Amino acid sequence: MFICRALCFALALFFGAGPASAQRINQEGRILGNASLVTNSILFNTPEADAVLSAMQVLPITNPWNEDISHRPVQTNSDAMITQIIADLSASRRTLRVFFEMNFALVPDTQPLAPINFFKYSDESDPSPYPIPANLPIETWPRETGTLTLGQWQEDAIDVGGDRHAIIVQPGTGFVWETWLTKLSPYNQWQASNGAKFDLKANTLRPSGWTSGDAAGLAMFPALVRFDECERGMVEHAVRLAVKRTRREYIYPATHFASTNSATETNLPAMGQRLRLKSGFVIPDGWMKEEKAVLKALKKYGAIVADNGNFFSISATPDDRWPSGVFDHLSTISITNFEVIQTTGPKEGPRSPGAPVVNAGLDRTAAFGTPAILQGNVAFTGDSPIVRWKLYSGPGEVIFTDATRADTTASFTKPGIYTLELNADDGVHAVAYDAMNVTVISGLYAEIALSGKDVDVTWFGTQSSVAIEHSLNLPAGAWTPILTTTMHNATLQVTNREEFFRIKEQ
């Protein structure tokens, strides 16, 4: 065995490139941080919840809620469907609305289970008990509930009624539980019309014909407009949409209809129908960043019909941190700016076989002023994808020799640590991403790798001649010269189990 160290004017000697950075990257290309450990029940409207949510992958990137539908073809009867959606509403309600509705609690894996009585649709409910925390928020609290305390709202102390949805998210296990008409009785007993459990790690649906907390049998949590993502500037998924009337039919990913209108009335949307904000809609620069975040999502991910209501509305969390007037501009957007698109099925689009696979290569170190060699790879079986490198983060700019090649070189304008992201887009599947880090060092640095019983050393960051020296011990009493050279590489013989090397500029 040998150990390499650099002393004097040298930096550390590296055995080739470092390990891959192995980041988790979501459907938007955002690198997710390390998952946060939830140790107690956290309410949705807190910085602690924001930190947990920012690192969560909510449903697989292939899931319909995470599907990029910006290039999907328009439904042949889209104009007729939009006309019908508009006609079903009164003249004062023919614009987009954002309602502050569904909230949630994040609970630890060890959250105690509590029984809950399902009084209406028990036969379509996932069985009790549920991990219900004492601070479980009920729909519209606290933004829309005045001076009522959480406990009073849980009990519906003044008999307000309403849909009273409740959502429990367990990030550690990746499950979410959702209920409708939820209430805590004076005897500390929970009850709800029905309950549904969803696996956020899979594309599994409810059994065909089953409802959930939503009329369409869909999960609500993945569809909510949340404070944390709007603050980042992009809602990274489709949103939940309610329209006035639907037909007696559901399409993927819905599993349930809630209508007396015949399935033959095809100008009425079905549960699961997907709408998109038209690409030609210009988002005004002066609108709030939260509004822009929603509108960008409506163009890229769209909205899925999930319920019947008295408006053309999408659901946001009732977070009391939303700024004053947030989403007011959205209420000026006519429904005529939307179109109905052709949806993909359970084995179509991103869920079809043959998705490209991206490997950005190993993390590496580079000398400032010397291009770093990138050795990415993209594997695919279908159409050739569009490949692109981009700078994800770093202290300066990056210039790629050819950003459309997986194997290319990159030059950097400043020393520091850079994260580079490689993606491949075939126009059908979810965009495939991978990332790697390049540490750009100002000054002399070297890489060292085994070559049989010897070692190959390559160094960068100097145009001067260098002296290579070695010692059998550290700290070294004396260094023995091996070689002086103006070259930038050498093969060194290793004669002992442990040796130390250094490179010195002359």
C-alpha positions as CSV (number, residue, x, y, z in Angstrom):
1,M,0.0,0.0,0.0
2,F,1.2,3.6,-0.5
3,I,-0.2,6.9,0.7
4,C,0.2,10.1,-1.2
5,R,0.4,13.6,0.4
6,A,1.5,16.9,-0.9
7,L,3.6,19.3,1.2
8,C,5.3,22.6,0.6
9,F,3.8,24.1,-2.5
10,A,1.7,21.1,-3.6
11,L,-1.9,20.2,-3.0
12,A,-3.4,16.8,-2.2
13,L,-2.6,14.0,-4.6
14,F,-5.8,12.2,-5.8
15,F,-6.3,8.6,-6.8
16,G,-8.1,9.5,-10.0
17,A,-11.5,11.2,-9.8
18,G,-13.6,11.2,-6.7
19,P,-16.9,9.4,-6.1
20,A,-20.0,10.4,-7.9
21,S,-22.1,13.0,-6.1
22,A,-25.2,10.9,-6.3
23,Q,-27.7,13.8,-6.0
24,R,-31.4,13.2,-6.1
25,I,-32.9,15.3,-8.9
26,N,-36.6,15.9,-9.3
27,Q,-38.7,16.3,-12.5
28,E,-37.9,20.0,-12.7
29,G,-34.2,19.3,-12.6
30,R,-33.9,20.6,-9.1
31,I,-31.3,18.9,-6.9
32,L,-33.0,17.8,-3.7
33,G,-31.2,18.3,-0.5
34,N,-30.7,15.6,2.1
35,A,-34.0,14.3,3.5
36,S,-34.9,15.9,6.8
37,L,-35.7,13.7,9.7
38,V,-39.1,14.5,11.1
39,T,-39.2,13.9,14.9
40,N,-42.4,15.5,15.8
41,S,-45.6,16.7,14.1
42,I,-44.9,19.8,12.0
43,L,-47.6,22.1,10.6
44,F,-47.5,23.0,6.9
45,N,-47.2,26.8,7.5
46,T,-43.7,26.8,9.2
47,P,-40.1,27.1,8.0
48,E,-39.5,23.6,9.4
49,A,-42.1,22.2,7.0
50,D,-40.6,24.2,4.2
51,A,-37.2,22.5,4.8
52,V,-38.7,19.0,4.8
53,L,-40.8,19.7,1.7
54,S,-37.9,21.2,-0.3
55,A,-36.1,17.9,-0.1
56,M,-39.0,15.6,-0.8
57,Q,-39.7,13.8,-4.1
58,V,-43.5,13.8,-4.1
59,L,-44.5,10.9,-6.3
60,P,-42.1,9.5,-8.9
61,I,-40.9,11.8,-11.7
62,T,-43.0,9.6,-14.1
63,N,-46.2,10.2,-12.2
64,P,-49.1,12.1,-14.0
65,W,-48.9,14.9,-11.4
66,N,-45.2,15.4,-12.4
67,E,-45.7,15.0,-16.1
68,D,-44.6,17.7,-18.5
69,I,-47.6,18.1,-20.8
70,S,-46.5,21.4,-22.5
71,H,-46.1,19.6,-25.9
72,R,-49.1,17.3,-25.7
73,P,-51.6,17.6,-28.6
74,V,-54.9,19.4,-28.0
75,Q,-58.1,17.4,-27.6
76,T,-60.1,17.5,-30.8
77,N,-63.1,18.9,-29.0
78,S,-61.1,21.2,-26.7
79,D,-62.9,24.4,-27.9
80,A,-66.3,22.9,-27.3
81,M,-65.3,21.6,-23.8
82,I,-64.0,25.1,-22.8
83,T,-67.2,26.7,-24.1
84,Q,-69.2,24.2,-22.0
85,I,-67.1,24.8,-18.9
86,I,-67.6,28.6,-19.3
87,A,-71.4,28.2,-20.0
88,D,-71.9,26.2,-16.8
89,L,-70.7,29.1,-14.7
90,S,-72.4,32.4,-14.0
91,A,-71.0,35.5,-15.8
92,S,-69.2,36.7,-12.7
93,R,-67.3,33.4,-12.3
94,R,-65.7,32.8,-15.7
95,T,-62.1,33.4,-14.6
96,L,-59.5,31.4,-12.8
97,R,-59.7,31.4,-9.1
98,V,-57.3,30.3,-6.4
99,F,-58.9,29.1,-3.1
100,F,-57.0,28.7,0.1
101,E,-58.1,25.2,1.1
102,M,-56.1,22.1,1.9
103,N,-53.5,22.1,4.6
104,F,-51.5,19.3,6.2
105,A,-49.3,18.0,9.0
106,L,-45.9,16.3,8.6
107,V,-45.6,13.4,11.1
108,P,-42.7,11.2,12.2
109,D,-42.5,7.5,11.4
110,T,-43.2,6.9,15.1
111,Q,-46.4,8.9,15.2
112,P,-49.0,6.9,17.4
113,L,-51.9,5.5,15.5
114,A,-55.4,6.7,16.3
115,P,-58.7,5.1,15.4
116,I,-61.0,7.0,13.0
117,N,-64.7,6.3,12.3
118,F,-65.7,6.3,8.7
119,F,-69.4,7.1,8.6
120,K,-70.2,7.3,4.9
121,Y,-67.8,5.5,2.5
122,S,-66.2,2.9,4.8
123,D,-66.3,0.3,2.0
124,E,-64.0,2.6,-0.2
125,S,-61.7,3.6,2.7
126,D,-58.3,2.4,3.7
127,P,-58.8,0.9,7.2
128,S,-58.2,2.8,10.4
129,P,-56.1,3.5,12.5
130,Y,-54.2,6.5,11.0
131,P,-51.2,8.4,12.4
132,I,-53.2,11.4,13.5
133,P,-51.3,14.1,15.4
134,A,-52.9,16.2,18.1
135,N,-52.3,19.3,15.9
136,L,-53.9,18.0,12.7
137,P,-55.2,21.0,10.8
138,I,-58.5,20.9,9.0
139,E,-59.2,22.5,5.7
140,T,-58.9,26.4,5.5
141,W,-57.2,26.8,8.9
142,P,-55.8,29.2,9.9
143,R,-56.1,31.7,7.0
144,E,-59.9,31.4,6.6
145,T,-61.1,30.6,10.1
146,G,-60.9,33.9,11.9
147,T,-60.1,33.9,15.6
148,L,-61.0,30.2,16.1
149,T,-58.2,28.1,17.7
150,L,-57.1,24.9,16.0
151,G,-58.8,22.9,18.6
152,Q,-62.1,24.7,18.1
153,W,-61.8,24.2,14.3
154,Q,-61.0,20.5,14.7
155,E,-64.3,20.2,16.6
156,D,-66.2,22.6,14.3
157,A,-67.2,24.4,17.5
158,I,-69.6,26.9,15.8
159,D,-70.9,24.4,13.2
160,V,-69.5,26.0,10.1
161,G,-69.5,22.7,8.2
162,G,-67.9,22.5,4.7
163,D,-65.7,19.9,3.2
164,R,-63.3,19.7,6.1
165,H,-60.5,17.8,4.3
166,A,-57.5,16.7,6.4
167,I,-54.1,15.5,5.1
168,I,-51.3,13.7,7.1
169,V,-47.9,13.3,5.4
170,Q,-45.2,10.9,6.7
171,P,-42.1,11.8,4.8
172,G,-40.0,9.0,6.3
173,T,-42.2,6.2,5.0
174,G,-43.4,8.1,2.0
175,F,-47.1,7.7,2.7
176,V,-50.0,10.2,2.9
177,W,-53.4,9.8,4.5
178,E,-56.4,12.0,3.4
179,T,-59.9,12.3,4.8
180,W,-63.1,14.2,4.0
181,L,-65.7,15.7,6.4
182,T,-63.1,15.3,9.2
183,K,-64.1,16.2,12.8
184,L,-62.9,15.6,16.3
185,S,-65.8,14.8,18.6
186,P,-66.1,16.1,22.2
187,Y,-65.1,12.6,23.3
188,N,-61.7,13.0,21.5
189,Q,-62.8,10.5,18.8
190,W,-61.9,11.3,15.2
191,Q,-64.5,10.7,12.5
192,A,-64.6,11.3,8.7
193,S,-66.8,10.4,5.7
194,N,-63.9,8.3,4.3
195,G,-60.2,7.9,4.2
196,A,-57.5,7.1,1.6
197,K,-53.8,6.2,1.9
198,F,-51.4,6.9,-0.9
199,D,-47.8,5.8,-1.5
200,L,-45.8,8.8,-2.6
201,K,-43.0,6.5,-3.8
202,A,-45.2,4.8,-6.5
203,N,-47.7,5.4,-9.3
204,T,-50.2,3.1,-7.6
205,L,-53.9,4.2,-8.0
206,R,-56.9,3.7,-5.9
207,P,-59.0,0.6,-6.9
208,S,-61.1,1.4,-9.9
209,G,-64.4,3.0,-8.9
210,W,-63.1,4.1,-5.4
211,T,-63.3,7.6,-4.3
212,S,-60.8,9.4,-2.0
213,G,-60.8,12.7,-0.2
214,D,-61.3,14.1,-3.7
215,A,-64.2,13.1,-5.9
216,A,-61.9,11.8,-8.6
217,G,-60.2,9.3,-6.3
218,L,-56.9,11.3,-6.6
219,A,-54.5,12.4,-3.9
220,M,-54.8,16.0,-3.0
221,F,-51.4,16.6,-1.3
222,P,-49.3,16.3,-4.5
223,A,-51.6,18.9,-6.3
224,L,-51.5,21.8,-3.8
225,V,-50.0,25.1,-4.5
226,R,-47.6,25.4,-1.6
227,F,-45.8,28.4,-0.1
228,D,-42.3,26.9,-0.2
229,E,-42.4,26.2,-3.9
230,C,-43.9,29.5,-4.8
231,E,-41.1,31.2,-2.9
232,R,-38.6,29.2,-5.1
233,G,-40.4,30.6,-8.1
234,M,-41.9,27.4,-9.6
235,V,-44.8,25.1,-8.8
236,E,-43.2,21.8,-9.9
237,H,-46.4,19.7,-10.6
238,A,-49.9,19.8,-11.9
239,V,-52.6,21.4,-9.8
240,R,-56.0,20.3,-8.6
241,L,-58.9,21.8,-10.7
242,A,-62.6,22.0,-9.8
243,V,-65.2,22.7,-12.5
244,K,-68.9,23.2,-12.3
245,R,-70.0,20.0,-14.0
246,T,-68.4,16.7,-15.1
247,R,-69.7,13.6,-16.8
248,R,-70.1,10.1,-15.4
249,E,-66.7,9.0,-16.5
250,Y,-63.1,9.0,-15.2
251,I,-59.9,8.8,-17.2
252,Y,-56.3,8.1,-16.0
253,P,-55.2,8.8,-13.4
254,A,-58.7,9.3,-11.8
255,T,-60.5,6.3,-10.4
256,H,-64.0,7.7,-9.6
257,F,-66.7,9.9,-11.0
258,A,-69.2,12.1,-9.2
259,S,-71.9,13.1,-11.6
260,T,-75.4,12.4,-12.9
261,N,-74.5,13.7,-16.4
262,S,-74.2,10.9,-19.0
263,A,-70.8,9.8,-20.2
264,T,-72.0,10.5,-23.7
265,E,-71.9,14.2,-23.0
266,T,-68.3,14.4,-24.1
267,N,-68.1,18.2,-24.1
268,L,-68.3,17.9,-20.3
269,P,-64.9,17.1,-18.8
270,A,-64.4,13.7,-17.1
271,M,-62.7,13.3,-13.8
272,G,-59.0,13.2,-14.6
273,Q,-59.3,15.5,-17.6
274,R,-56.3,17.6,-18.1
275,L,-56.2,21.3,-19.0
276,R,-53.3,23.6,-19.9
277,L,-52.8,27.3,-19.9
278,K,-52.1,28.2,-23.6
279,S,-48.5,28.8,-24.4
280,G,-49.4,32.1,-26.0
281,F,-50.6,33.6,-22.7
282,V,-48.0,36.2,-21.8
283,I,-47.2,36.3,-18.1
284,P,-46.9,40.0,-17.1
285,D,-43.5,40.9,-15.7
286,G,-45.1,43.0,-12.9
287,W,-47.2,40.2,-11.4
288,M,-46.1,38.6,-8.1
289,K,-43.6,35.8,-8.1
290,E,-46.2,33.5,-6.5
291,E,-48.5,34.2,-9.4
292,K,-45.8,33.6,-12.0
293,A,-44.9,30.3,-10.2
294,V,-48.5,29.1,-10.6
295,L,-48.8,30.2,-14.2
296,K,-45.6,28.5,-15.3
297,A,-46.8,25.3,-13.8
298,L,-50.2,25.6,-15.6
299,K,-48.3,25.9,-18.9
300,K,-45.8,23.0,-18.2
301,Y,-47.7,20.6,-15.9
302,G,-51.3,21.7,-16.4
303,A,-54.3,21.1,-14.1
304,I,-56.2,17.9,-13.5
305,V,-60.0,17.9,-13.0
306,A,-60.5,16.4,-9.5
307,D,-63.8,17.7,-8.2
308,N,-67.0,19.6,-8.9
309,G,-67.4,23.1,-7.6
310,N,-69.0,26.4,-8.3
311,F,-65.9,28.0,-9.8
312,F,-63.1,27.2,-12.2
313,S,-60.7,26.9,-9.3
314,I,-57.4,25.5,-8.1
315,S,-56.3,24.8,-4.5
316,A,-53.6,26.5,-2.5
317,T,-52.6,25.9,1.1
318,P,-54.3,28.4,3.5
319,D,-50.8,29.5,4.7
320,D,-50.9,32.6,6.8
321,R,-47.5,33.6,5.3
322,W,-48.9,34.4,1.8
323,P,-48.4,38.1,1.1
324,S,-51.3,40.4,0.8
325,G,-53.1,40.3,-2.5
326,V,-51.3,37.1,-3.6
327,F,-53.0,35.5,-6.7
328,D,-55.4,38.5,-7.2
329,H,-54.2,38.9,-10.7
330,L,-55.0,35.3,-11.5
331,S,-58.7,36.1,-11.1
332,T,-58.5,38.3,-14.2
333,I,-57.5,35.3,-16.4
334,S,-60.4,34.2,-18.6
335,I,-61.1,30.5,-19.0
336,T,-60.7,31.0,-22.7
337,N,-56.9,31.1,-22.1
338,F,-57.1,27.3,-21.3
339,E,-57.2,24.3,-23.6
340,V,-58.0,20.6,-23.0
341,I,-55.2,18.2,-24.0
342,Q,-54.9,14.6,-24.9
343,T,-53.8,12.7,-21.8
344,T,-51.4,9.8,-21.6
345,G,-52.3,6.5,-20.0
346,P,-50.8,4.3,-17.4
347,K,-48.1,2.9,-19.8
348,E,-47.8,5.9,-22.1
349,G,-45.7,9.0,-22.1
350,P,-43.2,9.1,-19.2
351,R,-44.5,5.7,-18.0
352,S,-43.7,3.9,-21.3
353,P,-40.6,1.8,-21.6
354,G,-37.3,3.0,-23.1
355,A,-36.7,6.2,-21.0
356,P,-33.1,7.6,-21.5
357,V,-30.7,7.1,-18.6
358,V,-28.0,9.7,-17.8
359,N,-24.7,9.3,-16.0
360,A,-22.8,12.6,-15.6
361,G,-19.7,10.8,-14.6
362,L,-17.5,11.0,-11.4
363,D,-16.8,14.1,-9.4
364,R,-13.4,15.5,-10.3
365,T,-10.9,18.2,-9.5
366,A,-9.5,20.6,-12.2
367,A,-6.8,23.2,-12.2
368,F,-8.0,26.8,-12.7
369,G,-7.2,27.7,-16.3
370,T,-7.1,24.1,-17.5
371,P,-10.3,22.7,-19.1
372,A,-11.9,19.8,-17.1
373,I,-12.7,16.7,-19.1
374,L,-16.4,15.6,-18.7
375,Q,-17.1,12.0,-19.3
376,G,-20.9,11.8,-19.2
377,N,-22.9,9.1,-20.8
378,V,-26.5,8.8,-22.1
379,A,-28.1,5.4,-22.8
380,F,-31.4,5.2,-24.8
381,T,-33.4,2.7,-26.8
382,G,-35.9,5.0,-28.5
383,D,-35.5,8.2,-30.4
384,S,-32.2,10.0,-29.9
385,P,-32.6,12.5,-27.1
386,I,-31.5,16.1,-27.0
387,V,-28.5,16.1,-24.6
388,R,-27.3,19.2,-22.7
389,W,-24.9,20.2,-20.0
390,K,-25.7,23.2,-17.9
391,L,-24.2,25.0,-14.9
392,Y,-26.4,24.2,-11.8
393,S,-24.4,26.2,-9.2
394,G,-20.9,27.6,-8.7
395,P,-19.0,30.8,-8.0
396,G,-18.5,31.7,-11.7
397,E,-19.4,31.0,-15.3
398,V,-18.8,27.8,-17.2
399,I,-17.9,27.5,-20.8
400,F,-18.6,24.1,-22.4
401,T,-16.7,23.2,-25.6
402,D,-20.0,21.6,-26.8
403,A,-22.8,21.5,-24.3
404,T,-24.8,19.1,-26.5
405,R,-22.3,16.3,-26.1
406,A,-22.2,14.1,-23.0
407,D,-18.4,13.8,-23.4
408,T,-17.0,17.3,-23.6
409,T,-14.8,19.8,-21.7
410,A,-15.6,22.7,-19.4
411,S,-13.7,25.8,-18.5
412,F,-14.3,27.9,-15.4
413,T,-14.0,31.6,-14.8
414,K,-13.2,31.4,-11.1
415,P,-11.8,28.8,-8.7
416,G,-14.4,27.0,-6.4
417,I,-16.8,24.1,-6.4
418,Y,-19.2,23.8,-9.3
419,T,-22.2,21.5,-9.8
420,L,-22.8,20.6,-13.4
421,E,-26.0,18.9,-14.6
422,L,-26.4,16.7,-17.6
423,N,-29.9,16.0,-19.0
424,A,-31.4,14.1,-21.9
425,D,-34.8,14.8,-23.3
426,D,-36.5,12.6,-25.9
427,G,-39.8,14.5,-25.9
428,V,-41.7,11.5,-24.5
429,H,-40.4,10.5,-21.2
430,A,-39.5,12.5,-18.1
431,V,-36.3,14.4,-18.7
432,A,-33.4,12.3,-17.4
433,Y,-31.0,14.2,-15.1
434,D,-27.7,13.5,-13.4
435,A,-25.1,15.9,-11.8
436,M,-21.5,15.9,-10.8
437,N,-19.2,18.3,-9.0
438,V,-16.0,19.9,-10.3
439,T,-13.6,21.4,-7.7
440,V,-11.6,24.0,-9.5
441,I,-8.3,24.7,-7.7
442,S,-6.0,27.7,-8.2
443,G,-2.4,26.5,-8.0
444,L,-0.6,23.2,-8.3
445,Y,-2.6,20.0,-7.9
446,A,-2.1,16.4,-9.0
447,E,-3.9,13.2,-9.6
448,I,-2.4,9.8,-8.9
449,A,-3.6,6.3,-10.0
450,L,-2.4,2.7,-9.9
451,S,-0.6,1.4,-12.9
452,G,0.2,-2.2,-12.1
453,K,2.7,-2.1,-9.3
454,D,3.6,1.5,-10.1
455,V,1.7,4.7,-10.0
456,D,0.9,7.3,-12.7
457,V,1.0,10.9,-11.6
458,T,-0.4,13.8,-13.6
459,W,-0.2,17.4,-12.4
460,F,-1.7,20.7,-13.4
461,G,-1.5,24.3,-12.5
462,T,2.1,25.2,-13.4
463,Q,4.2,25.9,-16.4
464,S,7.4,25.6,-14.4
465,S,9.6,22.6,-14.1
466,V,8.8,20.5,-11.0
467,A,10.8,18.3,-8.7
468,I,9.2,15.0,-7.5
469,E,10.4,13.7,-4.1
470,H,9.5,10.9,-1.8
471,S,9.8,9.8,1.8
472,L,9.0,6.6,3.7
473,N,7.6,8.5,6.7
474,L,5.6,11.5,7.7
475,P,6.6,13.9,9.0
476,A,9.6,13.5,6.8
477,G,13.0,14.1,8.1
478,A,14.3,14.4,4.6
479,W,12.8,14.1,1.1
480,T,14.7,12.1,-1.5
481,P,14.6,13.6,-5.1
482,I,13.2,11.2,-7.7
483,L,12.8,13.3,-10.8
484,T,13.0,16.9,-12.1
485,T,10.9,17.5,-15.3
486,T,9.1,20.1,-17.4
487,M,6.5,17.5,-18.4
488,H,3.1,17.2,-16.6
489,N,3.1,13.4,-15.9
490,A,5.4,10.6,-14.7
491,T,5.3,7.0,-13.8
492,L,6.8,6.3,-10.4
493,Q,8.0,3.0,-9.0
494,V,6.6,2.0,-5.6
495,T,9.0,-0.2,-3.7
496,N,7.5,-0.2,-0.2
497,R,4.1,-0.8,1.3
498,E,3.8,2.8,2.3
499,E,5.4,5.8,0.5
500,F,4.8,9.5,0.4
501,F,5.3,11.8,-2.5
502,R,5.4,15.5,-3.1
503,I,5.7,17.8,-6.1
504,K,7.5,21.1,-5.8
505,E,7.6,23.9,-8.3
506,Q,11.2,24.8,-9.2
